[in-house]
């Protein structure tokens, strides 16, 4: 983990540490170097998604604001017109919205579930 933190900005270090913290809490292992690289790459892709255990109970937020990625995704569903969404949440930028949606998509498993016949 120390090698992943070296040379990163303070925000990048915070995000990597929070990803490490979140994965440890939910029981994932970071022992696999390939997994570490994957999570480091994910942290770079989501540079506007921050997580701080001391803010919003560690929920992923947009740029350190008290606006969670989950709330942004819900707002996109509630306000399909982007201009209306931006009027309601003027602090949001297009890249914030894109990253919140991508972050939500990444957190959903692509697992196929068999459904019982009716």
C-alpha positions in Angstrom: 0.0 0.0 0.0 2.9 2.4 0.8 4.2 2.0 -2.8 0.7 3.0 -4.2 0.7 6.1 -2.1 4.2 7.3 -3.0 4.2 10.3 -5.4 0.4 10.8 -5.3 -1.4 14.1 -4.5 -3.0 14.4 -1.1 -6.4 13.8 -2.7 -5.1 10.7 -4.4 -3.7 9.4 -1.2 -6.9 10.0 0.6 -8.9 8.2 -2.0 -6.6 5.2 -2.1 -6.6 5.0 1.7 -10.4 5.2 1.8 -10.7 2.6 -0.9 -8.3 0.4 1.1 -10.4 1.1 4.2 -13.7 0.3 2.5 -12.4 -2.9 1.0 -11.0 -4.0 4.3 -14.2 -3.3 6.0 -16.3 -5.3 3.5 -13.8 -8.2 3.7 -11.9 -8.0 0.4 -8.3 -8.8 0.4 -5.6 -6.6 -1.1 -2.9 -9.2 -1.0 -3.1 -9.8 -4.8 -0.8 -7.2 -6.6 -3.0 -7.3 -9.6 -6.0 -6.3 -7.4 -3.9 -3.5 -5.9 -3.2 -2.2 -9.4 -6.9 -2.5 -10.4 -8.0 -0.5 -7.4 -5.2 2.1 -8.0 -6.4 2.5 -11.6 -10.0 2.8 -10.3 -8.9 5.6 -7.9 -7.3 7.5 -10.8 -10.5 7.1 -13.0 -12.6 8.4 -10.1 -10.6 11.5 -9.1 -13.8 13.4 -8.2 -15.1 10.7 -6.0 -13.8 11.1 -2.5 -14.3 9.1 0.7 -13.4 10.2 4.2 -14.5 8.1 7.2 -14.9 11.4 9.1 -17.3 12.9 6.5 -20.7 11.4 5.6 -19.7 8.2 7.4 -17.2 7.4 4.7 -19.8 7.3 1.9 -18.4 8.2 -1.6 -18.9 12.0 -2.1 -18.3 14.4 -5.0 -15.1 16.4 -4.6 -15.2 16.3 -0.8 -18.5 18.0 -0.7 -21.4 16.7 1.5 -23.0 15.4 -1.7 -22.8 11.7 -2.0 -22.4 9.8 -5.3 -25.6 8.0 -4.5 -27.5 11.3 -4.2 -26.2 12.4 -7.6 -27.3 9.1 -9.2 -30.7 9.5 -7.6 -30.9 13.1 -8.8 -30.1 12.0 -12.4 -33.1 9.6 -12.2 -35.3 12.3 -10.7 -34.2 15.1 -13.2 -33.7 13.5 -16.6 -33.2 17.0 -18.0 -29.6 17.9 -17.3 -30.3 21.6 -17.2 -33.0 21.1 -14.5 -30.5 18.9 -12.5 -27.9 21.7 -12.7 -30.4 24.3 -11.5 -31.2 22.1 -8.5 -27.5 21.2 -7.9 -25.5 24.2 -9.2 -22.3 22.9 -7.7 -22.3 19.8 -9.9 -20.2 19.7 -13.1 -20.7 17.4 -16.0 -17.7 15.4 -15.0 -19.0 14.9 -11.5 -22.2 13.5 -12.9 -20.4 11.2 -15.3 -18.1 9.9 -12.6 -20.9 9.3 -10.1 -22.8 7.2 -12.8 -19.6 5.3 -13.7 -18.8 4.7 -10.0 -22.4 3.3 -9.5 -22.0 1.1 -12.5 -18.7 -0.3 -11.2 -20.2 -1.1 -7.8 -22.9 -3.3 -9.4 -22.0 -6.9 -9.9 -22.3 -8.4 -13.3 -23.3 -11.7 -11.7 -26.0 -13.6 -13.6 -28.8 -14.9 -11.3 -31.0 -17.8 -12.4 -34.7 -17.0 -11.9 -37.1 -19.7 -10.9 -39.9 -20.5 -13.5 -43.3 -19.2 -12.4 
